Amino acid sequence: MSSDPWGRVDETGTVYVRTAEGEQVVGSWQAGSPEEALAYFERKYEGLVVEIGLLEKRVTTTDLSAKDAQAAIDHIREQVDAHHAVGDLDALRKRLDKLVASVEARREERRAQRAKQSDEARHAKEALVTEAEQLAQSDQWRAAGERLRALVDSWKGLPRLDRKSDDELWHRFSHARSAFSKRRKAHFASLDAQREEARRTKERLVSEAEALSGSTDWGPTAARYRELMAEWKAAGRAQREHEDDLWNRFRGAQDIFFAARSSVFAERDAEQSENLKLKEELAGEAEKLLPVTDLKAARSAFRAINERWEAIGHVPRDARPKVEGRMHAVERAIQEAEETEWRRTNPEALARAEGLTGQLQAAVDKLRGQIEQARAQGNNAKADKLERELEGRQALLDQALKGLQEFGG
């Protein structure tokens, strides 16, 4: 008989293994010595040790599924429970029990992880649906369309939920996209109709602009072109393939007209600039008549200058007030000299002036008396009103007296 700490072989060749529950028969050995029998079954034990060690490593370091791990454990346990090896089988059972606990822990961990991932996926998909439903109301067609396409890609990258939940969320998501597409389609259909209307309007404007391009009625035609431009801007944009061509025709017609007008105006400006020089010379000649010392000679000379002035054509509009103002100043000076001379030599005018002066003096004196009376009676409001009237009458009297002095001169 032969034995070691974990097994023995009796005289009949039966091999036993020692366990916590007592000795268990391993098998029968007739082919050699008891030592060889023990060595053989010990190697079987070492094989189980290696197999368990490999399984432990797979469980902790790979993504071996719980189902496959449990199947492997059960397979090894069957061999251990069959007692076909000599060694510390109880230790192997403990390692297998520990492996079962580890696999179950991993199963729970993965279950929790899947639940967490499912919850995260649900929240992510709900967020995508919410954003899609908000975008469905947007009028930012390009940006919203691009964002919705990005949301679809994001959706595809998320794991599926349970069928019912996933289908419900996808239905809302799909409905939002469809609603946006429907609104966008309606918008662009309306836009196409507007652009078609704009095209027809602009073709009419182009036709009129081209018809006016040869006009020489400069002022009214230029005004009409400004009206046409306002109508063009108000019409909106036509289709892209028509807009540029219509604009080029419209602008080209205007350019023809305004180029012709500019050419004519340039010639006219040159002529008017020459006229301005001539009128400035005449204005200088007229200014030499001042001050008037010989009324008859000044009047005759100014008449001759004015006849030459009238024979000259137009001058530039911005220069007209200044040069005409110089001539008018000379003309007024001569007229004032004539009026002064007439007053000096007109007895009837003198009499009228004296009569008017007397009337005004009497009115002034009367008002002063009325003012004194009103003040004395304490009626200051009436007195103030009469004083304002007195100021006006006194100004007229002063002017009349000045005129009378001129007669006396």
Protein Blocks (a to p, Z undefined) as FASTA:
>chain_A
ZZdfkbccdfkopacdddfkbpcdfbdcfkbcfklmmmmmmmmmmmmmmmmmmmmmmmmm
mccdfklmmmmmmmmmmmmmnopagcjfklmmmmmmmmmmmmmmmmmmmmmmmmmmmmmm
mmmmmmmmmmmmmmmmpcblmlmmmmmmmmmmmmmmpccddfklmmmmmmmmmmmmmmmm
mmmmmmmmmmmmmmmmmmmmmmmmmmmmmmmmmpcblmlmmmmmmmmmmmmmmnopadfk
lmmmmmmmmmmmmmmmmmmmmmmmmmmmmmmmmmmmmmmmmmmmmmmmpccfblmlmmmm
mmmmmmmmmmpccddfklmmmmmmmmmmmmmmmmmmmmmmmmmmmmklmmmmmmmmmmmm
mmmmmmmmmmmmmmmnopaklmmmmmmmmmmmmmmmmmmmmmmmmmmZZ
